[in-house]
Amino acid sequence: MNTYTEQERQTLEVGRLVKAGLTQPLGQMPQGSVGRILAVSGMGDRDVERGLLEMGFVEGACVEVLHYGLLGRDPLAVRINQSMTVALRQVEANIVLVGPLLDPAGSGVLASQEHRV
């Protein structure tokens, strides 16, 4: 019997969602869509990654795309955990990996159809 740590379970879940095509960068989500943050990867830029984490872009947080800028979809406004609104550049938003919003019980079932990523 395999016994996984919480971090290993989360890594396996992210891998499963990526393989199923249920994830995308925050900057590619349609306006009005909601999801949960699966990972933040600065792709070598630790300062950007640290800044996003400090603003609340942490694994498991709920994120909603509110608006895109007029030219080139930059910047975009997002709401984190239904409380804080933040403006991000596309380059920042695209290092935040977002997956489907799960029900509070964590059963793996989407909370509702309109919340699909």
Contacts in CASP RR format, 6 or more apart in sequence:
PFRMAT RR
TARGET T0000
AUTHOR 0000-0000-0000
METHOD contacts of the structure
MODEL  1
MNTYTEQERQTLEVGRLVKAGLTQPLGQMPQGSVGRILAVSGMGDRDVER
GLLEMGFVEGACVEVLHYGLLGRDPLAVRINQSMTVALRQVEANIVLVGP
LLDPAGSGVLASQEHRV
4 12 0 8 1.000
10 59 0 8 1.000
14 23 0 8 1.000
14 38 0 8 1.000
14 39 0 8 1.000
14 97 0 8 1.000
17 23 0 8 1.000
17 38 0 8 1.000
17 99 0 8 1.000
17 100 0 8 1.000
22 99 0 8 1.000
22 100 0 8 1.000
22 117 0 8 1.000
23 38 0 8 1.000
23 97 0 8 1.000
23 98 0 8 1.000
23 99 0 8 1.000
23 117 0 8 1.000
24 97 0 8 1.000
24 98 0 8 1.000
24 99 0 8 1.000
24 117 0 8 1.000
25 93 0 8 1.000
25 94 0 8 1.000
25 95 0 8 1.000
25 96 0 8 1.000
25 97 0 8 1.000
25 98 0 8 1.000
26 37 0 8 1.000
26 63 0 8 1.000
26 65 0 8 1.000
26 76 0 8 1.000
26 78 0 8 1.000
26 88 0 8 1.000
26 93 0 8 1.000
26 94 0 8 1.000
26 96 0 8 1.000
26 97 0 8 1.000
26 98 0 8 1.000
27 65 0 8 1.000
27 73 0 8 1.000
27 76 0 8 1.000
27 88 0 8 1.000
27 90 0 8 1.000
27 93 0 8 1.000
27 94 0 8 1.000
27 96 0 8 1.000
28 94 0 8 1.000
29 35 0 8 1.000
29 65 0 8 1.000
29 98 0 8 1.000
29 117 0 8 1.000
30 65 0 8 1.000
31 65 0 8 1.000
31 66 0 8 1.000
31 67 0 8 1.000
31 68 0 8 1.000
32 64 0 8 1.000
32 65 0 8 1.000
32 66 0 8 1.000
33 64 0 8 1.000
33 65 0 8 1.000
33 115 0 8 1.000
33 116 0 8 1.000
33 117 0 8 1.000
34 62 0 8 1.000
34 63 0 8 1.000
34 64 0 8 1.000
34 65 0 8 1.000
34 101 0 8 1.000
34 114 0 8 1.000
34 115 0 8 1.000
34 117 0 8 1.000
35 62 0 8 1.000
35 63 0 8 1.000
35 64 0 8 1.000
35 98 0 8 1.000
35 99 0 8 1.000
35 100 0 8 1.000
35 101 0 8 1.000
35 115 0 8 1.000
35 117 0 8 1.000
36 60 0 8 1.000
36 61 0 8 1.000
36 62 0 8 1.000
36 63 0 8 1.000
36 98 0 8 1.000
36 99 0 8 1.000
36 100 0 8 1.000
36 101 0 8 1.000
36 102 0 8 1.000
37 57 0 8 1.000
37 58 0 8 1.000
37 59 0 8 1.000
37 60 0 8 1.000
37 61 0 8 1.000
37 63 0 8 1.000
37 96 0 8 1.000
37 97 0 8 1.000
37 98 0 8 1.000
37 99 0 8 1.000
38 59 0 8 1.000
38 60 0 8 1.000
38 97 0 8 1.000
38 98 0 8 1.000
38 99 0 8 1.000
39 59 0 8 1.000
39 96 0 8 1.000
39 97 0 8 1.000
40 49 0 8 1.000
40 52 0 8 1.000
40 53 0 8 1.000
40 57 0 8 1.000
40 58 0 8 1.000
40 59 0 8 1.000
40 95 0 8 1.000
40 96 0 8 1.000
40 97 0 8 1.000
41 49 0 8 1.000
41 95 0 8 1.000
41 97 0 8 1.000
42 48 0 8 1.000
42 49 0 8 1.000
42 95 0 8 1.000
43 95 0 8 1.000
45 95 0 8 1.000
48 91 0 8 1.000
48 92 0 8 1.000
48 95 0 8 1.000
49 95 0 8 1.000
52 92 0 8 1.000
52 95 0 8 1.000
52 96 0 8 1.000
55 80 0 8 1.000
55 84 0 8 1.000
55 86 0 8 1.000
56 80 0 8 1.000
56 81 0 8 1.000
56 84 0 8 1.000
57 63 0 8 1.000
57 80 0 8 1.000
57 96 0 8 1.000
61 80 0 8 1.000
61 81 0 8 1.000
62 80 0 8 1.000
62 81 0 8 1.000
62 82 0 8 1.000
62 101 0 8 1.000
63 78 0 8 1.000
63 79 0 8 1.000
63 80 0 8 1.000
63 81 0 8 1.000
63 96 0 8 1.000
63 98 0 8 1.000
64 78 0 8 1.000
64 79 0 8 1.000
64 82 0 8 1.000
65 76 0 8 1.000
65 77 0 8 1.000
65 78 0 8 1.000
66 76 0 8 1.000
66 77 0 8 1.000
66 78 0 8 1.000
66 79 0 8 1.000
66 85 0 8 1.000
67 76 0 8 1.000
67 77 0 8 1.000
68 74 0 8 1.000
68 76 0 8 1.000
69 75 0 8 1.000
69 76 0 8 1.000
72 90 0 8 1.000
73 90 0 8 1.000
74 89 0 8 1.000
74 90 0 8 1.000
75 87 0 8 1.000
75 88 0 8 1.000
75 89 0 8 1.000
75 90 0 8 1.000
76 87 0 8 1.000
76 88 0 8 1.000
76 90 0 8 1.000
76 93 0 8 1.000
77 85 0 8 1.000
77 86 0 8 1.000
77 87 0 8 1.000
78 85 0 8 1.000
78 86 0 8 1.000
78 87 0 8 1.000
78 88 0 8 1.000
78 93 0 8 1.000
79 85 0 8 1.000
79 86 0 8 1.000
80 86 0 8 1.000
98 117 0 8 1.000
99 117 0 8 1.000
100 110 0 8 1.000
100 115 0 8 1.000
100 116 0 8 1.000
100 117 0 8 1.000
101 110 0 8 1.000
101 111 0 8 1.000
101 115 0 8 1.000
101 117 0 8 1.000
102 108 0 8 1.000
102 109 0 8 1.000
102 110 0 8 1.000
102 111 0 8 1.000
103 109 0 8 1.000
103 110 0 8 1.000
103 111 0 8 1.000
104 111 0 8 1.000
110 116 0 8 1.000
END
